[in-house]
């Protein structure tokens, strides 16, 4: 119940429904994050984040938060309807798939510390999924994580709590 109240309070204060494409267009034009036009193999909408294009301090953190929330809401709006073929697949590999979840793909190629390591924003992303969009993340893929990402992961992982189990480190070929 406290999580629900927290989420409702945040929605009243942050007003995510008021975030228009025009309000985030400048930052979105960098191409650093977008909702992919195709879902994953289970029909889940995919948000792609190209971390090398997120430069700490290039945009105000509040603008980055708005872009993040806009993309999450856009991805959620693309969820397949309940009982659709994608959500109702009976294959064993999709047994844990919920028709209400999205996927995050973090392309870490070219990631640099401190240029791209934005811990304030990373904390907000984790908080957003844990507190304001609970159970919406089905999987998080970190693609081609360079060795310099390891210290950042050591900071971010405890913040993710149970969501850390949803993270997979993969190569671009996977």
Phi, psi and omega in degrees: 000321180293327177294320178296315179296319178299316180296316180295321177297315179299316181297324177293320184279316184278330179052063182300330181293346180270359182278109181265160175304323180297326183290336181244007188298321182298312180288324179295329182294347177289339182078012183287339179204144180197162173271122182296147182290339180245143176283172175285183185296344179260006179086008181278137174298149185237128171259127179254129178239117178262095191300329181295341180268354175267106181257120181305127177086353180294323177233152175301143181304322179298325176294318178296322177297317179298317178298316179303311181294320178300315180293320177298312180297320177297317179296316180298323180294343179265003179301142177294151179296154178305144179067018176283169182300319182294317182284336184259014180302139182257008180293148184296330181289342179251014184301327182269358182288131173256135180292005180245020185243158177237170181240141174246127176246116178258108177278107185263008177297128180083005179298134180228143173256131006265358186309316186249354184275089183257090185290329178295314180290320178300319178299319178296317180300314179298314179300317181301313181288324183283319186261321191255338177228057185298141177063019179271340181270123178264328180196149175233125179248128173257112186264126175054052179295121177284163182300332180290347178282338184306313178298323178296319179297323179296332177278317186285322186307311180297330178295330184284343181048234185293338179291342178301332179291343179275352184275135173231135174268123185227163173270166180296333179288337181282000000 
